[in-house]
């Protein structure tokens, strides 16, 4: 049986690896060789990476606007930029000012490096949703975006 792009064995292997189990332990549990478990994990992770890249490309291509945020930007001012950009594109956001701030602050945490926050992008969708991507994850896909604003 398939669960989207992955089958049950692939999902099981990924879940067990994420719980910290070794290849040998998983192989014994599933009655497979360590090499087979390694191959299953590698293929499943590749499929997930491709799915994530496909989703990012689709979201960039369909976003009403993309705001690229410099690490020096004051996060407290971001809701104003987002609201202004949404208004300019006729988008009614699902979040208010405070909600946007909390959402962006929480989502941008994944875009940190040793020296602090890295560049990230806020995608505004026509249905009022927002999405945050680390710029390093989507930089090669930015040409798909219709409108890009830098702050």
N, C-alpha and C positions, 0 to 999 in steps of 0.2 A: 504494500500500500504506500502511496506517495502522499506527503504532506507538503504541498507546494513544490518547491524545487528539491527538497530533500526527502529521502525515504526514512522509514522508522529506524533502521540500523544506524544511518548517518546521524540522526537526531540523538539517538541513544549514546553513540560514541562521543559526540560533542558534549552532551550533558555530563557524562561520566568524567571526561577530561577536565571540564570546567569545575567539577567537584574535587579535582586533584588526583584522580586515579591514574596510575601509570598504564602504559601500553600492555604490559604483561598481565596486570590485573584484569583489564577490560577483555583481553584476548581469552583468558580463562573463563570469565563470566559468560562470554558470548560463544565460546567454542571455536574461536578463530586463532590464526597465527598473529604474532605481534606485527609482522609485516602487513598483514591484511588490515589490521586496525589502523596502522599508520597511514596506509593508502586511503582507507575510508575517511579518516579525519582530514587528510590533506585535500581530497576531492571536495568534501563537504565545505571546508573553509573557503576554498576557491569559488565554489558556487555561491556562498554567502557574500563574498567580496564582490563578485560580478553582479549579484542582485542589488547590493547596496549602491554600486556605481550606476547601474541602470536606473534605480529609483532617483538618485541625485540628478542624473541627466534629465529625466522626465520632469522632476520638480523645478529644475532651473529653466527648462523650456516653457513650463506652464505658469511660472510665478508672474504675478502682476508687476513685481519689482524686487530687486535684490539690493540690499544695503550692505556694502563691504565696510566692516568696522576695523579701524586701526587700533592697535593695542593701547595707544595713548588716549583714546576717546573716553570721556567721562561717562561711565555706565548710567549714571543718574539722568543724563540728557538723552539717552537712546530712545526712551518712550516718545519723546517729542519728535524725533526724527522719524520714527516708525509711524506715528499718527499722521504727521505731515505727508509722508510718502503714500500712505494708504488713502488719505483724503484726495491727493492729487490723482490717484488712479481709480477713484470712485469705489473704494473698498471699505466695507463696514467691518471693523475688527471685532473679534470675539472677546478680546480682553480690554480692560480699561487701563489707564496709565500705570497704576500700581501693579496690575496683573502682568503687563508687558515687562515692567522692570524685573519682577520676580522671575518670570519665564526666561528672559534673556540672561539674567545673572546666573540662574541655575544651569541653563543649557550651555552657556559659554565656558563653564568650568572644565568641560571636556577638551577645550582648546588651550590648555595651559602647557607650558614647557618649563624647563628649569628656571628660566629668567622671568617667568610671569605669563600673563595672558598673551596669546598669539592672535594674529588676524583671524576674524571670523566673518561669516555672512549671515544676514537675516533675510529669509525669503518671506515675502508677503504674498499670500494666495488670494484669488478673487473671492473665495468663500469666507475670508476673514481669518484663516489659520495662519500661524507663523511657524517657521522652522529655522533652526540654527545649524549651520555646518561650519566646521573648521575650514578655513580657506585652503589649507594644505590638502584637504580631502577632495576639493572640487575645483581647484585652480585650473586644471586642464580642461574643465567642462564649462568655464565661464562664458565662452563664446556662444553657448546655447541660450544664455539669458537674454531677454528682450531689453530690459532696462536695468542699468546698474548705477547706483548712487554710492559714492564713497564718503564716509564720515570719519 
